[in-house]
């Protein structure tokens, strides 16, 4: 029997992917508490379905930074996809195009920016690890020249985080699985400005963390929108707004980088409140069901991204497997949308949710105050400048 849900894909993929590679893909940081919490907190949010509505015609389409997509599930940037299938990111990109959604390509991908652009039939994002000014300028330029629609800067890996399971397995990624963007010549046979010495001992240069103060420099490199991935607090979200960021991915990196943190779904409400519509908000870490998608949308995300399930689809059946993973999520979201009484994803709000006590807004006092300010702003009782000033005061953000 073919897989009928994402857990079926996970089970089949586990039986085919070599043990050490599977541990690398599926594992979390240290004790895996954040990894497990991503799922347990999503599962603890319950739905309040609504009936006696005509929901026979439904529309799941939306826009992300002005790009129309068929439904609000996107492909998260994930490196080394050839670990599970030789076509890797090429297969994933083709599947995203077939599904009508966005494909995000990792800096550490097996395939190059240009190779992926050549097979894409849908919008592309380029995920950036800052590896020094020259390398970043080269990567951003190549992404813009190749038609990518956004730059997505990952910020939640300031220093390397070794996984204990990988240490036990004595596991290291084969260099060929993440050096696609760092070859001497790119797919078009044009010269790259990158130093050939970066390949001595590893597939890409080490990541160098940027600071908020350096974001204007990064924005100056491109006309593309800038999305920040890995934001988890209202304080950092407000700073993103202050630096005119276009989008934020609320993410704990799938629980892979640091343990003992809140789940992504727990941090989503405070980020949404702090941003108050000044940037688009997206969500990842733990999406396994269409009901998970609607929960994130109800809490203020415009779209979600999936990572590990892409590896499962690839491992089981390459491009067709990824297409099936996306189709399952589409059909599940369509079902739960109807049962909640909606005909469009734009209608979703948090009235359909029953939140666990851990997520009650009153447990985070400044979030409730910011939500109150947002309500006053929406009613025209305070100006945008007044909202921004009061929010920054609550979050302890100093004015420049």
N, C-alpha and C positions, 0 to 999 in steps of 0.2 A: 504494500500500500504506500502511495506517495505521502510525503509529509503533509499534515493538515494544519499544523501550527508551528511557530518558531521553535518550540521546545522539541518537536520531532526533528527539525533540522539540526538542533544542537546535539541531540543524541546520536544521529547518524554521522555528523561531522566528527564527533569525538572518537567514533569507531574507525575512522579512516585517517585522521591526522596523526602523525607520529607523536608519541607521548610528550617529549620535551617541547616540541612546537606547540602542542595543545596547552600545556601548562603555561607557556609564555603568553598565549592569546587569552586564555580564560582567567589567569591569575590576577590577584590584587596585591596591594602593598601590605607587607607585614602580616597581621592576623586576618586580613580580609574583612574587617568590620565595615568599612565604608562601602566595599563592594556588595556585601550582603544587605546593608541598610538601604542601598539604592532600590533593591527589589522589595524589601519588607515595608518600606514607607509608601511606595507606590501601591502596594497591595492593601495597605491599611486605609487608604482613601476609598470611600464607598460612593456609589452613584445614587442619585435621587431621580429615577426616571419619571418622565411626564407623558401623559397620554391624552386621548381625545383631540388629536391634532392631525391634520392631513400631512403626512410625511412621505407620500408616495414618490414624489420627485425630489431628489437630493443632489446637492452640488458640493463636492469636497475641495474644489479648486481654491487657490489663494494666490497671493503675490508675496514674494520675498525680495525686498529691496527693489521693487518695481518689476521683477521677473515673474511671469505667470508660471505656476506649476500645478500639476493635476491634483495633488493632495499634499497636506503639510507634513510630509515625512521625507527627509533628505538623507543623503549619504554622508556620514561623518568622515573626516580625514583619518585614515588608518594606514599605517606604514606596512611594508613587507607583505603585501597580499599574495605574492607568489609562493609564500610558505605553504599555502594550501591548494593553489592551482597555478599552472604555468602562465596563464593569461593575466592573472592578477588584476591590476587596476584597469587594464584594457577591457576585460570582461565586465567589471563593475561599472565602468563608464557607459558601456553599451547598454547595460541593464537599466541604469538610471535614465538614459535617454528614452528607452522603450516605456518606462514607467512614467515618464513626464515629470521628472523631478531633478533636483540639483545634485551634482557630484562634487565632492570636496576632495581635492588631491593633496596628499601630505608632502611636505618638504622631503621626508624620508621615504618616498615612494620607490618602488621598483622601476616603474616606467617614468619617463621624463614628462615635463610640462607639455612639450610639443607632441610627443607620441599620443598622449591622452587627448589633446585638443584635436588631433587629426581624426579620431574616431568618435568624437562626441557629437551627439545630436540634441543635447539639452544644455542648460546653463552649467558652468563650471565655477567653482571657487578654488583659490589656491591657499592652502594652509601654510603659514610661515613660521618656521623656527628661525629666530634671528641668529645668524652665525658670523656676525661681523658686518661692517658697513658695505664693503665691496661685494660680498656674497649676497647680502640682502638686496642691494641695488640691482644686481644681476638677476636674481630670482624674480623680483617684482617686475622688472622690465620685461622679462621673458613671458611672465604670466599675462601682463597687459597686452603685449604684442600678439599673444596667441589667442586672445579673445575671452579670457577669463572675466567673470563679472564682479568678483570681490576678492579682497585679500583678507584672510582670516588668521590673525596673529594669536598663537597659543601662548598664554602667559603663566600657566600653572605648573611649569617645570623649571623653576629658577636654578636648581642644581640637579644632578642625576639622582634617581631613586632606584636603587637596585632591588629587584624582587627576590625575596628569600627563596622562593621555589626555584628560580633560575639559578641561584647560587648552589642549591642542593643538586640540581641537575647538571651543573657545570655547563650551562647553556649560554651561548653567545650567538647573536644573529649573524648568519652568513653575510658578509659585506655586500654581495650582489643583490640582496633583498631590500636594500635601502639606499642605493647609490645612484638611482636613475636620474636624478637632477644634478649630479656632480661628476658627470663624465667629461673627458677632455673636449669632445665635440658633441653637440646636441643632435637630435634626430634629423634636423634639416641640413646637417653637415657644415653648419656655420661654426665659427670659432667661439669658444666660451672664454670669458675673462677670468675664470676661476683658476687658481693656482693648482697645477698638477700635484703638488706636494700634499694636498689635503687627503690623498688616498693612502698615505703611508700609515697602515695599521687600522684604518677605519674607513667607512664609506662616506662620511660627510664630516664637515667641521663641527666642533663642539658648539652646543647652543650657548649663546651669551644673552642673559636676561636684559631686556629693555626696562626702562623706568617710564612712569607717566610723562615726565618732562621730555622724554625723547620721542613721544608719539607725534608731535608736530613734524619732526624730521621725517618719520616714516610716511606720514600722510603727504608730505611734499614730493615724494617719489612717484606718485601715481594719481590719476584721476579716478581710480576705482574706489568704491566704498570700502571702509575699514571696519572689520568685525573683530571683536576681542573675545577669545574663547578661554574659559576657565574662571570667570568671575563668580564669586560665591557670597559676597556681602553687599549690603546697601551702601557702605562707605566706598568701596571700590567702584560700584556701579555709578554712584554720583560723580566720582572723579572721571569716569569714562564720559559721562555727559558733559562735564566741564571741558574735556578735551575734544569734544565734537565727534565722538565715535558714532558710527552709523548703526552698529548692531552689537549685541552681546549674546554669547552662548553661555548660559548658566550650566556649568558642568563641573563635576569633580573627577574628570578624566576616567570615568568608569571605575573609580576606586583604585586606580593603578599607581598613583604617585605618592600619596600620603594617606595614612590610615587615621582612624578616630576622628573623622570629620562628619558633619551633617551630610545627608543624602542631597543630591541635586534638587529633588522635588521639594525638600524642606526649605532650601534657600531661595527658590524661585519667587515666592511672594514678596520677600523684602527687596529683591532686585527690581521687580516690576514696580513696586511702590516708589522706590527711589528714583527710577528713570521717568516715570509718569509720562510716557509717550514720546519722550525726546529721542529715543532710539528703539529699533526693533529688538525684541527679546526672543531668543531661541533656547531650546532645552535639549540636553542629552544626558545619558547615563542611566541605563536600566530599562529602556523601552523594549517590551516584549509582546505587548498586546495592543490592539486598537483602543481598548479602554484606557491604557496608559497614555496614549496620545491625547485622548479627549480630556484626561485629567490635567495634563500639562497645559493644553490650550485654555482650559477653564481657569487656570491660575495665572494666565496672562501671557503665555508663550505664543508667538505667531507661528512657529513651526518647531519640529523636533528633528533630531539627527540620530541615526543608528550606526553602531560600530561593530561589535562582536557578531551580531546576526549576519552581517555581510560576509564574514569569514565562514560562517556555517553554510550559507548558500553557495559560496564559491567551492567549498570543500565537497559538497554533495553533488553539484552539477554545474559548476562554472557559471557562465552568464545566465543560463536558464534557471539555475538555483537562486541567484540573486533576484532575478525577475519574480520568481515564485515567492520569495520572502517579502518583497515589496507588495506583491498582489495580495498576499494574506493580510498584511497590515491595512491595505486599502479596504478590503472587504470587511474586516473586523471594525474598522473605524466607521464605515458606512452603516453597519448594523447598529452600533452603539449610538451613533448620531441620531438615528431614527427613534430608538428607544428612549432617548432623552428629550424627544419632542422637537428636534431641530431639522431643518432642511438645508442648512448652510453652516460651514465652520465659522463664519463671521458672527453667528448668533450665539455661540457658546459663551457661557459665563459661569462664575463659581457658585451660582445658586443650585446647580445640579450636583454639588459635591457635599458629602458629609466628611468633615476633616477629623482626624484623630486629635486627641488632646495635645499631643506634641507639636501640632501645627496650628493651634489656635493663635490668631494674630495677637491676642492680648498678652501672650507669653513673650513677645518681642515689643516692648513698649514704644520704641521710636518708630517701628513700622506702622503701628496703629495711628500714631500722630501724623506720619507722612501721608497715610491714606486719607486722614481727615483733611489735611491741606490740599491733597489732590481733589477731593470732593468739592472744597471751596473754590478751587481754581476752575473746575468743570462748570460750576454754577455762575462763574463770572464775579465772584465775591472778592477774589484776590487776583492780582496780575501774575503773569508768568515769572516776572522778576521777583515778586514777593514770595512766590512759592519756592523758587530756587534759593533765595537768601535764607528763608526759614529752614528749608531742608538741610542746607549746608551747615547751618548753625546746630541743628539737631545731631548731625553726623560728625561734628567737630572738624569740618573741612575749612582750612584757612583760605581767605581770599588772597588772590595774587595781586 
